[in-house]
Amino acid sequence: MSIPDKLLRIKEVLNLIPVSRATWHIGVKSGRFPKPIKLGVRIAVWPEKDIFEFISSRGIKIKTTQEKK
């Protein structure tokens, strides 16, 4: 049995990828960004692995805690 990936909520995804919430949702709908896993009507999550694969494939610079200050 494998250990499941950590699941990221939208706020955690947007802390890593420098786009607005609206831009993220438009990108998900168009297929530009990874599709979420729906846990409920109002709850969507993304596997951490999918987000980091997306980041590395696009050459996106990840925000660090030092840059947030």
N, C-alpha and C positions, 0 to 999 in steps of 0.2 A: 504494500500500500504506500503510495507516495504522499508526501506532505503537500497540502494545497497551497497555492500562491496566496500571498497577502492580498486582500481586496482593498482598493482605494475608492473613497467617496470623491465626489466632484471637487470639493475644497482641497483635498490632498493632491489631486491631479493638477489643479490649477496652481498649486504651490510649486510644482515642478515644471510646468509648461507655461510660458509667458503669453497667454491669450486671455481674453475676457470670457466670462461664462456664456454669453450669447454667441461669441465666435466659436467656442467649443461645441455648443449644441448644434449650430449650423454645420460645422465640420463633421460631426458624428452623423447627422442626417444625410449629408452628401457623400459619406464614405471616406472622407479625407482623414478622419480620426477614428481610432478603434471604437467598435460598438460596445456598449455596456452590457452587463448582465443585470437583468431586472429582478430584484428581490421582492418587489411589491409595486403597487401602483405609483408610489412617489419615491421609491428607493432604487437607485441605479449605482452599480459599482463596476470598477474595471480591475482586472487582474494586474497586479504590479508588474508582472513579467511582460504583459502586452504594452503597458505604458513605456517601460524602459526599452523594449524593442522598437517602439515607434520613435522614441527620442534618439536612439542610436542610428536608426535608419535615416533620419532626417538631419542629423548633425546638430541637433538643438542643444544649446548650452543650458544645463540644468542650474536653476537658481540654488545657491548655497545659503546657509544660515547667515554667513558674513555679508552677503550681498543684500539680504533683506533688511539689514539695520540701516 
